[in-house]
Amino acid sequence: MPWVRATLRGKAVLARALATGGFDVRDGRVEVRYNPNDGRLYRAGASNLLVVDRELLPDDHCGPAAAPESAQPARKGPPGGGAKAAASRAARARGRAADAAPADEAPKGWAQAWTDGACTGNPGPAGLGIVLVEDGVQTEVSEYLGHGTNNIAELTAILRALQMVPAERPLLVRTDSQYSIGVLQKGWKAKANVQLVADIKNALAERRSTRLLYTPGHAGVELNEAADRLARMAISVRGSSKTTRRIERHAPSAKPEEP
């Protein structure tokens, strides 16, 4: 099975993955390595892991390993386990659901946000658009940002989406900005917008079940196209708006339907 680069409570690890890019979850846990060839194998709860680079690494990227001798089975608590144990079980269940889903689909029960930014002139008048689908409700945000760059608009759209959903709620944020994915997840050094990037990373660090996913722009993805229209509308009218409506259908997948 391949590996992906991830973080475990802020520490860089390598995690077992499926061919789809999701974690290889077994009994709620994922095999992880802190170093590829140190001979030590660990298992972490899927809900504690966050993918930072979806590039699949080959199976032989890590050498043979065994669990540390000091590792002991978890002690059993009282029947039922109390509220803390119940919350932990729920978090593991969310992690299993997330990693069982293909990389381009939202896990069941997660909120989804499509984000986009636009700019006329770059720099110039800038705006952002967000389409949030949560519990059968679709919220559309069009926000005028004043004078700025396209990258500022793309990053601010992601930040606004994070601010719209409580930190404890699992959230999948889709963006067509390779730049945003690079500076937020792939370790690209931000030469500009340093504070904005730091603000988003801090917001992500407080969210245990939030993922960013690249979605190609102008590829017929319905809600991605809608977010683009909202961003451009903000520039056109030099204003902001927010609308909410109930929907009777599931959110569309990230890929357009085949003809």
C-alpha positions in Angstrom: 0.0 0.0 0.0 1.3 3.5 -0.7 2.0 6.3 1.7 1.0 10.0 2.0 2.6 12.8 3.9 0.4 13.9 6.8 0.5 15.6 10.2 -0.4 13.9 13.5 -1.2 16.6 16.1 1.1 19.0 14.3 4.0 16.6 13.7 5.0 15.4 10.3 4.4 11.7 9.6 4.0 9.3 6.8 0.6 7.5 6.7 -0.7 4.4 4.9 -3.0 5.3 2.1 -5.5 3.8 -0.3 -5.1 4.2 -4.1 -7.8 6.9 -3.9 -5.7 9.0 -1.7 -7.6 8.4 1.5 -6.1 6.8 4.6 -6.0 3.0 4.9 -8.1 2.8 8.1 -8.1 -0.5 10.0 -10.1 -0.8 13.2 -10.2 3.0 13.3 -6.5 3.4 13.1 -3.9 4.1 10.5 -0.3 2.9 10.3 2.1 5.8 10.5 5.9 6.3 10.6 7.7 9.3 12.0 10.8 8.4 9.9 10.9 6.1 6.8 13.6 3.7 8.0 13.9 3.9 11.8 12.2 0.5 12.2 9.4 1.7 14.4 5.7 1.4 13.4 2.9 3.3 15.1 -0.8 3.4 14.7 -2.8 6.6 15.0 -6.5 7.5 15.1 -7.7 8.5 11.7 -9.4 11.6 13.1 -6.1 12.9 14.4 -4.4 12.8 11.0 -4.5 15.5 8.3 -3.1 15.0 4.8 -0.6 17.7 3.8 0.3 16.3 0.3 -1.9 13.9 -1.6 1.0 12.7 -3.8 1.2 8.9 -3.3 4.5 7.5 -2.3 5.4 3.9 -3.1 5.2 1.1 -0.6 9.0 0.8 -0.4 9.4 4.5 0.6 9.4 3.1 4.2 11.4 0.1 5.3 10.3 -2.8 7.5 9.2 -1.9 11.0 7.7 -3.2 14.1 5.6 -1.7 16.9 7.8 -0.4 19.8 8.0 -2.9 22.7 6.8 -0.3 25.1 3.5 0.0 23.3 0.7 -1.5 25.5 -2.9 -2.2 24.7 -5.2 0.6 25.9 -6.8 0.0 29.3 -10.4 -0.7 29.4 -12.5 1.9 31.2 -15.9 1.4 32.9 -18.8 0.1 30.9 -20.0 2.8 28.5 -16.9 4.8 28.9 -18.6 8.1 29.8 -19.0 11.2 27.7 -15.3 11.5 26.9 -15.1 8.0 25.5 -18.3 8.5 23.5 -16.8 11.7 22.0 -13.7 9.8 21.1 -15.7 7.0 19.5 -17.6 9.5 17.4 -14.4 11.2 16.3 -13.0 7.8 15.2 -16.2 7.1 13.3 -15.9 10.4 11.5 -12.4 9.6 10.5 -13.4 6.2 9.2 -16.1 7.8 7.1 -13.8 10.4 5.8 -11.1 8.0 4.7 -13.5 5.5 3.2 -14.6 8.1 0.7 -12.9 8.7 -2.6 -10.5 11.7 -2.5 -12.8 13.8 -4.6 -16.0 13.2 -2.6 -17.2 14.5 0.7 -17.5 12.0 3.6 -21.1 11.6 4.7 -22.2 14.2 7.2 -19.5 16.7 6.4 -20.2 20.3 5.4 -18.8 21.3 2.1 -17.6 24.7 0.9 -16.7 25.7 -2.6 -14.5 28.8 -2.6 -13.2 31.1 -5.3 -11.5 34.5 -5.6 -11.4 37.0 -8.5 -9.6 40.2 -9.4 -9.8 42.7 -12.2 -6.3 43.9 -13.0 -4.3 41.9 -10.4 -3.9 43.9 -8.3 -7.2 45.7 -8.7 -10.8 45.4 -7.5 -11.1 42.0 -5.8 -14.0 39.8 -4.6 -14.7 36.3 -3.3 -17.4 33.8 -3.6 -18.4 30.9 -1.4 -21.1 28.2 -1.7 -21.6 26.3 1.6 -23.7 23.2 1.7 -24.6 22.0 5.2 -27.5 19.9 6.5 -29.6 20.5 3.4 -29.0 24.3 3.4 -27.1 26.1 0.7 -25.6 29.5 1.7 -24.1 31.7 -1.0 -21.7 34.5 -0.1 -20.5 37.3 -2.5 -18.0 39.7 -0.8 -16.3 42.7 -2.2 -12.7 43.1 -0.9 -11.7 46.4 -2.4 -8.2 46.7 -3.9 -6.2 43.5 -3.8 -4.7 40.5 -5.7 -6.2 37.3 -7.0 -4.2 35.3 -4.4 -5.5 37.5 -1.6 -9.1 36.9 -2.8 -8.6 33.1 -3.0 -7.0 32.9 0.5 -9.6 35.1 2.0 -12.4 33.0 0.5 -10.9 29.9 2.3 -10.7 31.8 5.6 -14.3 33.0 5.4 -15.5 29.5 4.8 -13.7 28.3 7.9 -15.3 31.1 9.9 -18.7 30.1 8.6 -18.6 26.6 10.1 -18.1 25.8 13.8 -14.6 24.3 14.5 -16.0 21.0 15.8 -18.0 20.4 12.6 -16.2 18.3 9.9 -15.7 20.5 6.8 -14.3 19.9 3.3 -13.2 23.1 1.6 -12.7 23.0 -2.2 -10.6 25.5 -4.0 -9.4 25.9 -7.6 -6.3 27.8 -6.4 -3.1 25.8 -6.7 -1.3 28.7 -4.9 -3.6 28.3 -1.8 -3.1 24.6 -1.7 0.7 25.1 -2.0 1.2 27.6 0.8 -1.3 26.0 3.1 -0.6 22.3 2.6 2.5 21.7 0.5 5.0 23.7 2.4 5.5 26.5 -0.2 7.0 29.6 1.3 4.7 32.5 1.2 6.6 35.5 -0.1 3.5 37.7 0.2 0.3 37.5 2.2 2.3 36.1 5.1 -0.1 37.2 7.8 -3.1 36.0 5.9 -1.5 32.6 5.3 -0.6 32.4 9.0 -4.2 33.2 10.0 -5.6 30.4 7.9 -3.0 27.9 9.2 -3.9 28.9 12.7 -7.6 28.4 12.0 -6.9 25.0 10.4 -4.8 23.9 13.4 -7.9 24.5 15.7 -10.1 22.2 13.4 -9.4 18.5 13.8 -11.8 17.5 10.9 -11.2 20.0 8.1 -9.7 19.3 4.8 -8.7 21.3 1.8 -9.2 19.8 -1.7 -8.1 21.1 -5.0 -10.9 21.2 -7.6 -10.1 22.3 -11.2 -11.6 25.6 -12.1 -13.8 26.1 -15.2 -14.3 22.4 -15.6 -18.0 22.2 -15.3 -18.2 21.6 -11.6 -21.5 23.2 -10.7 -20.8 24.8 -7.4 -17.3 25.8 -8.2 -18.7 27.7 -11.2 -21.3 29.2 -8.9 -18.5 30.4 -6.5 -16.7 32.0 -9.4 -19.8 33.9 -10.4 -20.3 35.1 -6.9 -16.8 36.4 -6.7 -17.1 38.3 -10.0 -20.5 39.6 -9.0 -19.0 41.2 -6.0 -16.5 43.1 -8.2 -19.2 44.1 -10.7 -21.5 45.6 -8.1 -18.8 46.7 -5.7 -20.8 45.1 -2.9 -21.4 42.1 -0.8 -24.4 39.8 -0.3 -25.4 36.6 1.5 -28.4 34.3 0.6 -29.5 31.1 2.2 -32.0 28.5 0.9 -33.0 24.9 1.6 -32.1 22.3 -1.0 -33.8 19.0 -1.6 -30.8 17.3 -3.2 -27.4 16.1 -2.2 -24.4 18.4 -3.1 -23.0 17.5 -6.5 -19.7 15.7 -6.6 -16.5 17.5 -7.5 -16.5 15.9 -11.0 -18.9 16.8 -13.8 -21.2 14.0 -14.9 -20.1 12.0 -17.9 -22.2 12.8 -21.1 
